[in-house]
């Protein structure tokens, strides 16, 4: 058995090392495309990254989905069983109100662009919403589509030793209706899979397993292993397929990540002042947001922070109040969810701005759907994809505006309806990707558009 | 993955007249912060304390007023049939101050 990082690699008896094992070890769920691909795309007119204001993206994904009527699209004049328990407060943008439990966000609404007319037309499962919002597509297991971060990885490659596409603190797990959450590279190949942290940055003993060389393994020994792999590659490369060759860059980058002090530093929250860590909140979500900023600063292009990985048996946004495994209520929103989000989100925006990163980083707060206009008989709200609110800020997104509107009970968009692919089209466009001239390899190498949608041009300055 | 909360939050509070001020919260869990105001030992108000670092309670009825800062402590999301949390609860995270009207 050979160890590369924390990955145990079997050695084939009588056949030397298993190439497949090397690839599995080297991939470790990460890595991006090399720069020449960006240059090639640029020369073909597919990307205008030099002129684009947005260089990076942080997506905060609110797994479970907040009720839009209880958060960012309040209807105080609606009947009691629609308007819910919370009250709206004024923000620093005239005429824009949000929930009383986001008092800090209310003070920076001039930086935020609310989209109050989101909706999708497929079933009301978490997974449908996740696929729409993560990929801009609905799909099944036979036609997987890549995560937005994987597309960015494919288009722009890595800026540093760090992967181009990182998901914190881990992938979405069981949300009730299957394994297709849209957080894979799909047919873009393993070179563009997200790097999943798979660790809790709020833990006292936090460390990233994939960055740790095994005890007793020196840099020179790792380098020797890489040289051995190179020799094996040269022998076998002639027989490899394109997809297998993508693994080559994956394990090359795995080694770079493993041996890079800069990469280790990017994941080391102990390098942050105690006071700033407090400002984000000493919890999994807050520290993940702080790490997102560190990673963007270190050269990661796309970071996704999953606020929760499941909806079962824990406090999360999925407010059914069912008395069982889905028993989130207004109390969870008031005491835990809204304050936690408000504290961490505003810390992230302030921090990015103070470091000059907000002007080149778009922060997208996304969810799967809204929640029913009527409060259910148990005091909760259920899934509702016909209307919800998400928002963007940073980059050249014009803050202080509201795109779209819903009717008087928040049941459907009545102005500027927006569907999830338009959000992704907006992000791609903001990063300089020409959606009319950029195709990605689809199944069977057939070229397809990144998303079948146009950007929301009103969002931009 | 349950949210993990690191350390124990702590803050100092002090009075200037009847206005109570708090320091930043050390090891802030980022959950709801609230002022708890008692008069003659009875809770008469709980007021959000996250957005602003000071608060003056408007009630001027005679009595001995005590104020403390609390944070929500999440243990799990279990609730009783009445919908109240059974394990998670608010905890005091500051010293107590008092004044008399």
Interface residues (C-beta under 8 A of the other chain):
Chain A: X103 X104 X107 X169 X170 X173 X200 X202 X203 X204 X274 X275 X278 X279 X280 X281 X282 X283 X284 X285 X286 X287 X308 X309 X310 X313 X314 X315 X321 X323 X327 X328 X329 X331 X332 X334 X335 X336 X339 X340 X342 X343 X344 X379
Chain B: X1 X2 X3 X4 X5 X6 X7 X9 X24 X25 X26 X27 X28 X29 X30 X31 X32 X33 X48 X50 X51 X72 X74 X76 X77 X79 X81 X83 X84 X85 X88 X90
